[in-house]
């Protein structure tokens, strides 16, 4: 029974699986659905046929089994009968009765077995019919599902056929829009490339124009200074030449001033032009890169055409801005060119007027230049100026005054130093003071003019002044004992060996800066090459490392080293006799060095009265204070103090008296 149920259940599950598979396959086309339906029906019919054949086989097997069981029971009966007959020779009457009973029972058992087999066969046939009916019901449901699927997929396919033409038109529209966008983008790229190339050309023009503007600036500045020098000289010496009445000097100076200011405006315009061209190139490069990215990313069809249109519109706006900026730049260049031409014409006219003025006054314009200054503080350097006329020829007359950082160079006593012009050159040798040591040192040379030559001046800012080098030395020091007063003497000279004035010196012992009793650093000022520092020795008795350090703005830090040998100092106990009436008394005393200063550190002190030790204490920094027993007889008694050595001072003893009343 179990095997048959399992087999029917297997074919039922197989039927549902094939129905599901058929429904999935039907999604491809309606023909596939119909074919799958036929295949499934065939499989169901085969499954039903197989189930019937299997049932017949099971029934046949069951009938044969029932017959074998009955035969077996009859054979058993016959065997029992034979056994009864063989035993009848011994017990005839008993055997006959038993045999009769046994035969009846065997027949009953056989009939009962056959009836049970028939009932079981009837029950199994009933179960088989129920499973078959269930299977047929599932097949009917599958057929209905297949028919429904055929209708649904047919509707879907018809809808797809209706929508495909519209979808095809949409795709063609997208492709057409994309092609149009690509064409516009390429057109933009071409325009931006042209602007970028124009920007590069503008850069070259700007470079050339910068050179022209710088030349104009130099010429205008020179002309302005020359004219100012001539007019200043005329105002100082008076207008002695009657021919000057033909020259409107006021108008001349106004014109050259206007040209000078116009030149400064031209320089500002040129700076703006440089910045504008830089922005133009940067924006053109950015737009060019954006367009390249847009074209590269648009090789594949983009369905979001609105995004592409927005990108292209943004590119067009940027291109318009670039075009406007390019036009503005070209207008600025035209303005600079016009201004440059105007200034050149005005400079030419002014130069003619200046030449005429020089010829009528008999004054000659000069050109002064000053050499850069290099050196270190304290070193000897040379200040040098060159003085030429307007034709570049050396001038051999007049003198030059130098200013460094706006201060006139003078000698040691405060007199101005003058450099005479000889063969176009004026020089002064001078030691660089620390006041010249600054981040931006300026040197100015002023030619005062002489006779027919006008004054002129020049300034140099390309100067390098470095810190000076100092040498120091500590004077020899003999051995000293603790408590001594000592003077540290330090000699300070510059790099050339000259005595220094200024700066301070401090002293270090074993790497520790010396300080006074208030904790302030001990230091000495340097004057005429010498620094003297006073110190009361409070050091341990040993050889110490001594370092002198010099510091001064404008000079490198300098050090000198030596050693200082310290021996133990002498000690002196100071005690004032006391009178006491009590059995205990407080005693005080002092331990001093030879300079009458309290010694420092700890010292062991013993106190004796009449030769007997009454107390032993530790004295701190030279102060003795002890409370001792004074249970003494009335009268005068001896008191003795003994101080032991420590690391800095020697021992000492003192005997005095204590009076008991």
Order of alpha helices (4+ residues) and beta strands (2+ residues): alpha-alpha-alpha-alpha-alpha-beta-beta-beta-beta-beta-beta-beta-beta-beta-beta-beta-beta-beta-beta-beta-beta-beta-beta-beta-beta-beta-beta-beta-beta-beta-beta-beta
